[in-house]
Amino acid sequence: MKQSTLSVLQCQVVEEEVELSLVELCRACDAEADLVTQLVAHGVLEPRGAAPQAWVFVGASLQRTRLAVRLVRLGVVIIIARQ
C-alpha cells in the first residue's frame, strides 16, 4: 500500500491597510528592532511617525522586513544605495 504525506501550510493574508507598530513588526518577522531601525534609516521601510515608539508600518513593510531578516541570517550583506 502506498503512503501519502499531507503537508499543512498555515499563513495569514496581510492587506496594505494593516498597521503594525515597531514591536508588532519585530515580533511578526522575528527581527531585532536595531535591524528595522537600520532599514528605516536607509529608506527601505517608510513608517509613519516621527520616533520609533510612534512608527506605524503598513502591510508591505512586513514582506520587506521578512526578506531582509532572511538575507541577514544567510550572511548576505545588504548594500543600500540611495539615488
N, C-alpha and C positions, 0 to 999 in steps of 0.2 A: 504494500500500500504506500502511495506517495504522500509525504508530509508537505503541508503548505505552511508558510510563515505569514503571519499577519503583523504588519507594522502600523502603528498608530502615530500620526503626526498631529501635534497639538499646536495651534497658532492663534494669534489674535490679530484681527484686521485693525489697523490704526489709520484713522482718517486724518486728513490735513487739519481738520478743526480741533483735534485733540490737543490739549495743552498740558505740558509737563513742567514741573519745577526742576531745578538743578538736581535735587535729591531724588526725585522720581525718575529722571532721565538716567542718572548714575545707577540706580537700582535696576531699572529695566535693561540696561546694557552691561551690567556688571563692570562698570567703569569707575575709575577714580575721578574725583572732582578736579584734580590737577590736570588730567588729560582733557577733560571737557573745557576747562578754562583756557588751555592752550589752543584748542580748536576754535574757541570763540575769538581769542586774541589774533589768530591768523585768518579769520574770516570764513572758516569752513562752516561754522554754525553761527546763526544770527538770531539770538534770542531778543525778545522784547524785555525792557527793564534796564535800569542803569547799573545795578550792582548784582553780583552773583546771587544774593539772597532774594532778589526780586526778579531774576530771569524767568522768562516763560518761553518754552520751546514748543514748536509745532511738530506734528507727526513726522514730517520729512527729516527732522533732526534725529529721530530715533534710528532710522536706517543709516544715516551718515555716521552716527556715533558708533553703532554696532560694527560697521565696516572698519572704521578707524581702530577700534579695540582689537578686532581680528588681525589687522595688519601689524599692529604693535606687538601682539602676542606671538606672531610669526617671525618677529625680528625685522620686519620691513621698516626702513627709515622713511618717514613721511616728510617730503620736502614740499613746502607750500610756497609757490611763487606768486606774489601779488603783481597784478598788472596795472 
